[in-house]
Amino acid sequence: MVSKEEFKREVWKFAEDINAKPEQIRLRDMKLKKGSCSRKKIITFDKSLLNMDPSLRREAIIHELLHLRYRHHGKLFKAVLKTYLNEEVP
């Protein structure tokens, strides 16, 4: 388990690595998803990510951060996501 502060530091680090610029990062209970990205560049993550395996947490973080650059799950989004998930991002 990671703390909320550690999780947010992790998100900001990934944001810097992939050149994404969220306005705010939030954690809350979410019933249906692991994360969301608003048009105001606010990224919200489900608190359950704090207890997840680091690789699953990384996937959710990168997925939401990429929505700052690509709004929809089109071919380009999927290709870029695949590229980042196959890389060794610290």
PyRosetta script that sets phi, psi and omega in degrees:
from pyrosetta import init, pose_from_sequence

init()
pose = pose_from_sequence("MVSKEEFKREVWKFAEDINAKPEQIRLRDMKLKKGSCSRKKIITFDKSLLNMDPSLRREAIIHELLHLRYRHHGKLFKAVLKTYLNEEVP")
pose.set_psi(1, 139.9)
pose.set_omega(1, 174.4)
pose.set_phi(2, -112.2)
pose.set_psi(2, 153.4)
pose.set_omega(2, 178.1)
pose.set_phi(3, -77.3)
pose.set_psi(3, 166.4)
pose.set_omega(3, 177.4)
pose.set_phi(4, -59.3)
pose.set_psi(4, -40.2)
pose.set_omega(4, -179.0)
pose.set_phi(5, -66.1)
pose.set_psi(5, -43.0)
pose.set_omega(5, 178.1)
pose.set_phi(6, -63.2)
pose.set_psi(6, -41.2)
pose.set_omega(6, 179.6)
pose.set_phi(7, -61.4)
pose.set_psi(7, -47.0)
pose.set_omega(7, -179.3)
pose.set_phi(8, -63.9)
pose.set_psi(8, -37.7)
pose.set_omega(8, 175.8)
pose.set_phi(9, -62.1)
pose.set_psi(9, -40.8)
pose.set_omega(9, 178.1)
pose.set_phi(10, -61.1)
pose.set_psi(10, -44.6)
pose.set_omega(10, 179.8)
pose.set_phi(11, -62.8)
pose.set_psi(11, -46.3)
pose.set_omega(11, -179.1)
pose.set_phi(12, -62.9)
pose.set_psi(12, -35.5)
pose.set_omega(12, 178.3)
pose.set_phi(13, -65.3)
pose.set_psi(13, -46.9)
pose.set_omega(13, 177.4)
pose.set_phi(14, -62.3)
pose.set_psi(14, -39.6)
pose.set_omega(14, 179.6)
pose.set_phi(15, -59.4)
pose.set_psi(15, -43.5)
pose.set_omega(15, 178.3)
pose.set_phi(16, -64.6)
pose.set_psi(16, -43.3)
pose.set_omega(16, -177.5)
pose.set_phi(17, -63.5)
pose.set_psi(17, -33.9)
pose.set_omega(17, -177.2)
pose.set_phi(18, -107.4)
pose.set_psi(18, 10.9)
pose.set_omega(18, 176.6)
pose.set_phi(19, 58.5)
pose.set_psi(19, 46.8)
pose.set_omega(19, 173.8)
pose.set_phi(20, -108.4)
pose.set_psi(20, 146.6)
pose.set_omega(20, -174.0)
pose.set_phi(21, -128.4)
pose.set_psi(21, 79.6)
pose.set_omega(21, 177.3)
pose.set_phi(22, -70.5)
pose.set_psi(22, 149.0)
pose.set_omega(22, 175.0)
pose.set_phi(23, -78.8)
pose.set_psi(23, -35.3)
pose.set_omega(23, -175.9)
pose.set_phi(24, -156.6)
pose.set_psi(24, 150.7)
pose.set_omega(24, 175.7)
pose.set_phi(25, -122.5)
pose.set_psi(25, 128.0)
pose.set_omega(25, -177.7)
pose.set_phi(26, -124.4)
pose.set_psi(26, 154.3)
pose.set_omega(26, 173.3)
pose.set_phi(27, -125.5)
pose.set_psi(27, 133.5)
pose.set_omega(27, 176.1)
pose.set_phi(28, -159.8)
pose.set_psi(28, 171.0)
pose.set_omega(28, 175.6)
pose.set_phi(29, -74.5)
pose.set_psi(29, 127.1)
pose.set_omega(29, 177.8)
pose.set_phi(30, -127.8)
pose.set_psi(30, 129.4)
pose.set_omega(30, -174.6)
pose.set_phi(31, -81.9)
pose.set_psi(31, -35.8)
pose.set_omega(31, -170.3)
pose.set_phi(32, -108.9)
pose.set_psi(32, -17.9)
pose.set_omega(32, -175.3)
pose.set_phi(33, -136.2)
pose.set_psi(33, 168.1)
pose.set_omega(33, 176.7)
pose.set_phi(34, -96.6)
pose.set_psi(34, -13.7)
pose.set_omega(34, 179.6)
pose.set_phi(35, -171.4)
pose.set_psi(35, 164.4)
pose.set_omega(35, 175.2)
pose.set_phi(36, -151.6)
pose.set_psi(36, 157.7)
pose.set_omega(36, -179.5)
pose.set_phi(37, -131.7)
pose.set_psi(37, 120.8)
pose.set_omega(37, -178.5)
pose.set_phi(38, -88.8)
pose.set_psi(38, 164.7)
pose.set_omega(38, 177.1)
pose.set_phi(39, -65.1)
pose.set_psi(39, -20.0)
pose.set_omega(39, 177.7)
pose.set_phi(40, -86.5)
pose.set_psi(40, 10.8)
pose.set_omega(40, 178.4)
pose.set_phi(41, 66.9)
pose.set_psi(41, 31.0)
pose.set_omega(41, 174.5)
pose.set_phi(42, -99.1)
pose.set_psi(42, 122.3)
pose.set_omega(42, 179.2)
pose.set_phi(43, -104.4)
pose.set_psi(43, 128.9)
pose.set_omega(43, -179.9)
pose.set_phi(44, -117.3)
pose.set_psi(44, 132.9)
pose.set_omega(44, 178.8)
pose.set_phi(45, -119.2)
pose.set_psi(45, 149.6)
pose.set_omega(45, 175.3)
pose.set_phi(46, -73.6)
pose.set_psi(46, 137.6)
pose.set_omega(46, -179.5)
pose.set_phi(47, -59.7)
pose.set_psi(47, -23.3)
pose.set_omega(47, -179.2)
pose.set_phi(48, -62.0)
pose.set_psi(48, -21.3)
pose.set_omega(48, 178.7)
pose.set_phi(49, -62.7)
pose.set_psi(49, -25.1)
pose.set_omega(49, 179.2)
pose.set_phi(50, -61.5)
pose.set_psi(50, -27.2)
pose.set_omega(50, -177.5)
pose.set_phi(51, -101.3)
pose.set_psi(51, 0.6)
pose.set_omega(51, -175.7)
pose.set_phi(52, -87.1)
pose.set_psi(52, 162.0)
pose.set_omega(52, 174.8)
pose.set_phi(53, -57.0)
pose.set_psi(53, 140.5)
pose.set_omega(53, -178.3)
pose.set_phi(54, -54.3)
pose.set_psi(54, -34.7)
pose.set_omega(54, -178.9)
pose.set_phi(55, -68.8)
pose.set_psi(55, -36.5)
pose.set_omega(55, 177.0)
pose.set_phi(56, -70.9)
pose.set_psi(56, -38.3)
pose.set_omega(56, 177.8)
pose.set_phi(57, -63.5)
pose.set_psi(57, -44.8)
pose.set_omega(57, 179.4)
pose.set_phi(58, -59.6)
pose.set_psi(58, -43.5)
pose.set_omega(58, -179.9)
pose.set_phi(59, -61.5)
pose.set_psi(59, -44.8)
pose.set_omega(59, 179.7)
pose.set_phi(60, -65.3)
pose.set_psi(60, -40.9)
pose.set_omega(60, -179.4)
pose.set_phi(61, -64.0)
pose.set_psi(61, -50.4)
pose.set_omega(61, -178.4)
pose.set_phi(62, -63.3)
pose.set_psi(62, -40.5)
pose.set_omega(62, 178.8)
pose.set_phi(63, -55.6)
pose.set_psi(63, -51.2)
pose.set_omega(63, -177.9)
pose.set_phi(64, -68.9)
pose.set_psi(64, -39.3)
pose.set_omega(64, 178.7)
pose.set_phi(65, -62.6)
pose.set_psi(65, -37.0)
pose.set_omega(65, 178.8)
pose.set_phi(66, -66.3)
pose.set_psi(66, -23.0)
pose.set_omega(66, 176.4)
pose.set_phi(67, -67.7)
pose.set_psi(67, -15.3)
pose.set_omega(67, 173.9)
pose.set_phi(68, -70.3)
pose.set_psi(68, -25.1)
pose.set_omega(68, 179.6)
pose.set_phi(69, -103.0)
pose.set_psi(69, -32.2)
pose.set_omega(69, -177.8)
pose.set_phi(70, -130.3)
pose.set_psi(70, 108.2)
pose.set_omega(70, -173.1)
pose.set_phi(71, -65.8)
pose.set_psi(71, -36.4)
pose.set_omega(71, -172.0)
pose.set_phi(72, -114.5)
pose.set_psi(72, 169.0)
pose.set_omega(72, -177.8)
pose.set_phi(73, -88.4)
pose.set_psi(73, 45.0)
pose.set_omega(73, -179.8)
pose.set_phi(74, -75.0)
pose.set_psi(74, -176.0)
pose.set_omega(74, -177.5)
pose.set_phi(75, -59.9)
pose.set_psi(75, -42.3)
pose.set_omega(75, -179.1)
pose.set_phi(76, -64.4)
pose.set_psi(76, -45.5)
pose.set_omega(76, 177.6)
pose.set_phi(77, -56.2)
pose.set_psi(77, -49.1)
pose.set_omega(77, -177.5)
pose.set_phi(78, -63.6)
pose.set_psi(78, -38.5)
pose.set_omega(78, 179.3)
pose.set_phi(79, -66.8)
pose.set_psi(79, -44.4)
pose.set_omega(79, 179.4)
pose.set_phi(80, -66.6)
pose.set_psi(80, -42.5)
pose.set_omega(80, 178.0)
pose.set_phi(81, -58.9)
pose.set_psi(81, -46.6)
pose.set_omega(81, 179.8)
pose.set_phi(82, -59.5)
pose.set_psi(82, -41.5)
pose.set_omega(82, 179.3)
pose.set_phi(83, -60.8)
pose.set_psi(83, -48.0)
pose.set_omega(83, -179.6)
pose.set_phi(84, -66.8)
pose.set_psi(84, -36.5)
pose.set_omega(84, -178.3)
pose.set_phi(85, -73.0)
pose.set_psi(85, -25.7)
pose.set_omega(85, 178.7)
pose.set_phi(86, -86.3)
pose.set_psi(86, -12.0)
pose.set_omega(86, 177.2)
pose.set_phi(87, -85.3)
pose.set_psi(87, 161.0)
pose.set_omega(87, 172.0)
pose.set_phi(88, -92.3)
pose.set_psi(88, 90.8)
pose.set_omega(88, 178.0)
pose.set_phi(89, -94.7)
pose.set_psi(89, 127.6)
pose.set_omega(89, -177.7)
pose.set_phi(90, -63.3)
pose.dump_pdb("model.pdb")
